[in-house]
Amino acid sequence: MSRVIRDRYEIIESLSRKPGRQTFLAHDTVTGDRVILKLLTFNRELEWDAFKLFEREIQVLQALSHPQIPSYLDSFEFNEGENQGFALVQSYIEARSLESYLQSGRKFSEAELKEIAEALLNILIYLHHLNPAVIHRDIKPSNVLLGDRSGNSVGQVYLVDFGSVQTAASKNSSTFTIVGTYGYMAPEQFSGRIAPVSDLYSLGATLVYLVTG
């Protein structure tokens, strides 16, 4: 993979890798900003469902505008030698995941947990009241970022990774795709059904994990 995509986005480091998908921290040489660069590469590892989810993520993010959700910046086809596919560029948020904090030994007080829960609920109120409603489908500690403490505040809370997102308008389609993370998925997700309450179940499971580890 070339270190510079589309003669603009310079890869800094790899953040995650799944079959056919990679996420990088990159430098936008035009604006000078750090960005998140997601690549969907056409190869034998790629499944059709992954392409549909990637396409939906781009469409949904283009319509979102919330200070605690990464902003959509760009999307395009790329052809870098043997690597061809689609790219999504999002704003970079300088914050650590709740999972990272827990792994480093941080404990959250009752007051901090309430603050985190309220912040996430406010994000979900925004998503679920869109028309059609946007359902994240993969709320878990690694997809919730927490900024540095500020005064008496636990820090700014962000919801990231909309790679499993679905809208209420598409939930009744004939496509049967189970996405999410075991342990955080609502029971109805295992049969391909989802609703806004599915996100609330995942939020509850996330809070349980923050309390108990």
C-alpha positions as CSV (number, residue, x, y, z in Angstrom):
1,M,0.0,0.0,0.0
2,S,1.3,3.4,-1.0
3,R,2.1,5.7,1.9
4,V,0.2,8.6,0.2
5,I,-3.3,8.0,-1.1
6,R,-4.7,10.2,-3.8
7,D,-1.6,12.3,-3.7
8,R,-3.1,13.9,-0.5
9,Y,-3.5,11.6,2.4
10,E,-0.2,10.5,3.9
11,I,-0.5,7.4,6.1
12,I,0.9,7.8,9.6
13,E,0.0,4.5,11.2
14,S,-2.4,1.6,11.0
15,L,-5.2,1.6,13.6
16,S,-7.1,-1.5,12.7
17,R,-7.5,-4.2,10.1
18,K,-10.3,-6.5,9.1
19,P,-10.8,-8.7,6.0
20,G,-10.8,-6.2,3.1
21,R,-10.8,-3.2,5.4
22,Q,-8.1,-1.1,7.0
23,T,-8.2,2.1,9.1
24,F,-5.3,4.5,9.3
25,L,-4.4,7.7,11.0
26,A,-3.3,10.0,8.2
27,H,-2.0,13.5,7.5
28,D,-4.0,15.6,5.1
29,T,-1.3,17.4,3.2
30,V,-3.7,20.0,1.8
31,T,-5.2,21.2,5.1
32,G,-2.4,20.1,7.4
33,D,-4.9,18.2,9.7
34,R,-4.8,14.7,11.0
35,V,-7.6,12.6,9.7
36,I,-9.0,9.0,9.9
37,L,-8.7,7.2,6.6
38,K,-10.8,4.0,6.0
39,L,-10.0,1.9,3.0
40,L,-12.2,-0.9,1.5
41,T,-9.9,-2.9,-0.8
42,F,-11.2,-5.2,-3.5
43,N,-9.6,-8.6,-2.9
44,R,-10.5,-12.2,-2.2
45,E,-11.0,-11.3,1.5
46,L,-13.8,-8.8,0.7
47,E,-17.3,-9.9,1.3
48,W,-20.3,-8.2,-0.5
49,D,-21.9,-7.4,2.8
50,A,-18.8,-5.4,3.8
51,F,-19.1,-3.3,0.6
52,K,-22.8,-2.6,1.4
53,L,-22.0,-1.6,5.0
54,F,-19.1,0.7,3.8
55,E,-21.4,2.4,1.3
56,R,-24.1,2.9,3.9
57,E,-21.5,4.3,6.4
58,I,-20.5,7.0,3.8
59,Q,-24.2,7.9,3.1
60,V,-25.1,8.2,6.7
61,L,-22.1,10.2,7.8
62,Q,-22.7,12.7,5.0
63,A,-26.0,13.5,6.6
64,L,-24.8,13.7,10.2
65,S,-23.7,16.9,12.0
66,H,-23.0,16.5,15.7
67,P,-20.0,17.8,17.7
68,Q,-19.5,14.4,19.4
69,I,-19.5,12.4,16.2
70,P,-16.6,12.4,13.7
71,S,-17.3,14.6,10.7
72,Y,-17.5,13.2,7.1
73,L,-14.7,14.9,5.1
74,D,-14.3,13.0,1.8
75,S,-14.9,9.7,0.0
76,F,-13.5,8.5,-3.3
77,E,-12.3,5.5,-5.4
78,F,-8.6,4.8,-5.3
79,N,-6.3,2.8,-7.5
80,E,-2.8,2.3,-6.0
81,G,-1.0,-0.3,-8.0
82,E,-2.5,-3.7,-7.1
83,N,-4.8,-2.0,-4.5
84,Q,-8.2,-0.8,-5.7
85,G,-11.3,0.1,-3.7
86,F,-13.1,2.9,-1.9
87,A,-11.9,5.3,0.8
88,L,-13.7,7.3,3.5
89,V,-12.0,10.3,5.3
90,Q,-13.3,11.5,8.6
91,S,-12.1,14.1,11.1
92,Y,-9.6,12.8,13.7
93,I,-10.6,13.1,17.4
94,E,-7.7,13.3,19.8
95,A,-9.1,11.1,22.6
96,R,-8.7,7.6,24.0
97,S,-11.4,4.9,24.0
98,L,-13.1,3.8,27.2
99,E,-11.6,0.3,26.5
100,S,-8.1,1.8,26.5
101,Y,-8.7,3.6,29.8
102,L,-10.0,0.4,31.4
103,Q,-7.0,-1.6,30.1
104,S,-4.7,0.9,31.7
105,G,-6.4,0.4,35.1
106,R,-8.6,3.5,35.3
107,K,-11.7,3.2,37.4
108,F,-14.8,5.4,36.9
109,S,-16.7,6.8,39.8
110,E,-20.5,6.7,40.0
111,A,-20.7,10.4,39.0
112,E,-18.4,9.9,36.0
113,L,-20.5,6.9,34.9
114,K,-23.6,9.0,35.0
115,E,-21.9,11.7,33.0
116,I,-20.8,9.3,30.4
117,A,-24.2,7.7,30.2
118,E,-25.9,11.0,29.8
119,A,-23.5,12.1,27.1
120,L,-24.1,8.9,25.1
121,L,-27.9,9.1,25.6
122,N,-27.9,12.7,24.2
123,I,-26.0,11.4,21.1
124,L,-28.5,8.6,20.7
125,I,-31.4,11.1,21.0
126,Y,-29.9,13.0,18.1
127,L,-29.4,9.8,16.0
128,H,-32.7,8.2,16.8
129,H,-34.8,11.3,16.1
130,L,-33.4,11.8,12.6
131,N,-35.8,10.9,9.8
132,P,-35.2,8.1,9.2
133,A,-33.7,7.1,12.5
134,V,-30.0,6.2,12.5
135,I,-29.1,3.1,14.6
136,H,-25.4,2.6,15.4
137,R,-25.6,-1.2,16.1
138,D,-22.1,-1.4,17.6
139,I,-21.9,0.6,20.8
140,K,-19.1,-0.8,23.0
141,P,-16.2,0.6,25.1
142,S,-13.8,0.6,22.1
143,N,-16.2,2.8,20.1
144,V,-16.7,5.4,22.7
145,L,-13.9,8.0,23.1
146,L,-13.2,10.1,26.1
147,G,-11.3,13.4,26.0
148,D,-9.1,14.7,28.8
149,R,-10.7,15.8,32.1
150,S,-11.9,19.4,32.2
151,G,-12.5,20.8,35.6
152,N,-15.1,18.7,37.3
153,S,-16.1,17.0,34.0
154,V,-15.1,13.5,33.1
155,G,-14.2,14.8,29.7
156,Q,-15.9,15.1,26.3
157,V,-17.5,11.9,25.2
158,Y,-17.6,10.8,21.5
159,L,-19.3,8.0,19.6
160,V,-17.2,6.7,16.7
161,D,-17.0,3.8,14.1
162,F,-20.3,3.9,12.2
163,G,-19.2,0.8,10.1
164,S,-22.3,-1.1,11.3
165,V,-24.8,1.7,11.1
166,Q,-28.3,1.1,9.7
167,T,-31.2,3.4,9.2
168,A,-34.8,2.6,10.3
169,A,-35.8,2.9,6.6
170,S,-33.5,0.0,5.6
171,K,-34.1,-2.3,8.5
172,N,-36.9,-4.2,6.9
173,S,-35.0,-5.0,3.7
174,S,-34.6,-8.6,2.6
175,T,-30.9,-8.5,3.4
176,F,-30.0,-10.6,6.4
177,T,-26.8,-9.3,8.0
178,I,-25.8,-9.8,11.6
179,V,-23.4,-7.1,12.7
180,G,-22.3,-5.9,16.1
181,T,-20.1,-7.3,18.9
182,Y,-21.0,-10.3,20.9
183,G,-21.6,-9.4,24.5
184,Y,-23.0,-6.0,23.5
185,M,-25.5,-6.9,20.9
186,A,-29.2,-6.9,21.8
187,P,-30.9,-10.3,21.4
188,E,-33.0,-9.1,18.4
189,Q,-29.8,-8.4,16.4
190,F,-29.0,-12.1,16.2
191,S,-32.1,-12.5,14.0
192,G,-31.3,-9.5,11.9
193,R,-33.8,-7.2,13.5
194,I,-32.9,-3.8,15.0
195,A,-34.6,-0.8,16.6
196,P,-33.5,2.3,18.5
197,V,-33.8,0.2,21.7
198,S,-31.0,-2.1,20.4
199,D,-28.6,0.8,20.9
200,L,-29.9,1.3,24.4
201,Y,-29.2,-2.4,25.2
202,S,-25.6,-2.0,23.9
203,L,-25.2,1.2,26.0
204,G,-26.4,-0.7,29.1
205,A,-23.9,-3.5,28.4
206,T,-21.1,-0.9,28.0
207,L,-21.9,0.7,31.3
208,V,-22.0,-2.7,33.0
209,Y,-18.5,-3.4,31.7
210,L,-17.3,0.0,32.9
211,V,-18.5,-0.8,36.4
212,T,-17.3,-4.4,36.6
213,G,-14.5,-4.6,34.1
